[in-house]
Amino acid sequence: MMQYLENHKSKTVPILRYQDAKKSIVWLCKTFGFEVFLEVAGKNEAVEHARLVLGDSMVMIASFGRDGDFENSFVSPVEVGGVTQCTSIYVEDPENIYKMVIEAGAEIIDKLAEFQFGGRTFSCKDIESNVWIFTSHNPWGKFW
């Protein structure tokens, strides 16, 4: 088990849905520094599938309204009036992203501060109220 954890060969890739995925992708790239790795157009200018990367991290994004039981289970945080998930991304320099988030006028949930288990962390909402955490706390490290 330790060998597995030390090699980090498995990756978690969050999957998010947006009412306006095209607009959200532009915002996520400008505000958080993501880059588009792949984008597949769907019907009526919807995004069928997109992959955004930030360093070694990736998120998959698409527009709401795709067919299928899995797709129909997604709900927007705006619709429910609360958090439906939270994406946490380990970065070496959360200060730089924090500055971009402030400049973009994003809603800050927790200001950039020292995290209780080490590193610096902040949380915010994107333009469709999905919650994001950026932290320099290495989740693979030991607490003490």
N, C-alpha and C positions, 0 to 999 in steps of 0.2 A: 504494500500500500504506500509506504513512504517513497519508494522509487517512482511510483506513478505520480505522486504529488510533486516530486522534485523535477520531473521532466515536463510537466505542464503541456502535454501533447493534446489534451482535450480542451476545446474552447467552447464557451457559452456565447451564443449569439442571440440577443434579444430581438423579438419581432414586434413591431409597432404598426398600428393603423392610424391613418389620418384622413380627415374629411377632405383636406386639400393637400395631398401628399407632395405635389409638385412645389407648391409654395413653401411647405414645411421643409423640404429638402434644401431649397435655397437658403432658408433661415438657419437650418442646422449647420450648413457648411459655413455660412458667413459668421454666425454667432459662436459656434463651438469649435470650428476649425475642421469639421469633417470634410472628407473628399469623396466624391462619387466614384465608387469602384465599378458599379453596374447599375444601369437603369433601363427597364423595359416598359415601353409605353403600352397603355391599355386603351380601352374604348373611351371616347369623349374626353380626351386629354387626361384621363386618369393614369396613375402609375400602377402598373400591374405588379411590378416587383423592382425593388432597388436595394442595393447594398452600399452602405456608407462606411468608411473606415477613418479611424483616428488612431494613429500609431498602430499597435497590434490589435486594437479593438474593432469590432464590426457590429453594426446594427442592420437589420433588414426592415424595410419600410414598404408599405403599399397603401393604396387608397382603400377606404371602406367601400363596400358594395360588390366585392368579388363573390362568386358563387361557391357554395359548399358549406357543410356543417361547421367545419373548423372556422371558416371565414365569418360565418354568421354569429359566432360566439364572441367576437370582439365588440366592445362597447367603448365609446369615447368618454374620457373623464369629464368633458363638458356636459354630456348627456346625463351622467349620474351625479354630477356636482361634487366629485371627489376624486381621490387617487385610485386608479385601477391597476397601477403597477409603478415601479420605480426602476430606472436604469442607472447603475453605478459604474463609473469608468475610472480606472486607475490611470493617472497621468503623472508625469514627473513634475510638471509645472502648472498646478491649478490656478496660480496667480494670473498667468497670461490669459487663460480662458475666462476667468472671473472678470477681468478688465473688458473683454469683448462682450460678455453677457451684460455688464453694466451699460456699456455704450449702446447696446441693442435695445435697452430698456426692458429686458426680461424681468419677470417677477421673481425676486429672490425670496426663497423660503428661509434658508439659514445663510447668513453672511460667511464669507471666508474666515475660518478660524482654525486654531489647533484642534485636532481630533483627539478624543480621549485615548485612543489606542495608537497614536502617533500620526504624523503627517498633518497636512492642512486639507480642509474639506469645505465645500459649500454645496448648497442645493438650490435649484431653481425650477421654474416651469417654462416649457417651450410655448410656442404660439397657440397650441391646442390643448394646453394644460397638462401635458405629460410631464412627470417629475424626473429630473436628472440630478445625479450627484457626481461631482468630480472631486477626486481625492488623490493626494500623494501618499496616502496610507496604503502600503502594499498588503493586500489581503492574504497573500501567501506567506507573509512573515508571521512570526510568533508574537503574541501580545507582550509577553515578558519573559 
